[in-house]
Amino acid sequence: MYELFLTALVEDSDFEAACAFLCGFCDMRLPWEKVDRVLYFQGPPQPAGITNQSSIEKRFMRKDTALLWKELHQNLSRQSCILQARYEVDKELDLEPTGSPMDLDNLQGVLRWADFPDPPHGRPLITQRKTVEIWEQEKLPSILRDNNFRYRCVVVVHDPRLITDFCNRFKTEVLEESYYFFRGDVRFVLLRHLFTRGIEDYTPLEARGGQQPAPATMLSAWEATTPVDSQKRWFLLVKRHVVQDNNPDEIRKAQDQLLSIRGELEGAFEFRAIDRKVHDTRIAQQQQGIQALPQKVMLGKT
């Protein structure tokens, strides 16, 4: 599947107005609100795919799901990457003080891989990349651990005033708060990310004395979460998916559709060109016999 999208920033003070505008634009009474717990798992230094499948439940697996696992394995055999494991959560039921401990191996989640975006080719406002999403999967942490993926709890925050630094360059556990609007086959998503724990917990591995971090079993109360962006800004993503990712005509059609919508929204939102390196999930391959440099954490000015 190919994912194509436009990106704009929305100030927190403009959030309500943006929701009202998008409801009118998409002829919706209210947006669909969703909160996801997003965990990141870092692949091994050398690409190896998903070779250990002992934790994957195959008894009732649909044929299309099996093909997605095969496609993911092929991509990870060529290039090691950072993967997402995503779990939908309820603000009222899953967070402290009323929430119950979360055993992620016994919860269904979404495993998501995204390729390095394509070069812009004269359309710099559109980010497009190949993706694989495998839904309704249990035991995702075990599957990833079996294949030498490590849970990642490190944040690198640069200058928050720059959209290229604000755009999800960190790869660490967050809550993703999102509001969806639909117009035909185009999705309009207002979203922001929030830290799930204190900033002191986002430290490099060597600062922990080699102790491997693990996902928390309990999530802090919603009121205790902290927006990743100090200015509490939101992203607006205008997204279009192309299932037949080997069909260039369909991809061009999706590009034209997004640029047409951009014209309709001119004056309401300012869409910007995003350096594709912002969305790079690739793991630099480590040469044999060479020790990897330690991870470094830098906290930007607030």
Secondary structure, 3 states (H helix, E strand, C coil): CEEEEEEEEECHHHHHHHHHHHHHHCCCCCCEEEEEEEEEEECCCCCCCCCCCCCCCCCCCCHHHHHHHHHHHHHHHHCCEEEEEEEECCCCCCECCCCCCCCHHHCCEEEEEECCCCCCCCCCCCEEEEEEEEEEECCHHHHHHHCCCEECEECCCCCCCCHHHHCCCCEECEEEEEEEEEECCEEEEEEEEEECCCHHHCCCHHHHCCCCCCCCCCECCHHHCEECCCCCCEEEEEEEEECCCCCHHHHHHHHHHHHHHHHHCCCCCCECCCCHHHHCCECCCCCCCCCCCCCCCCCCCC
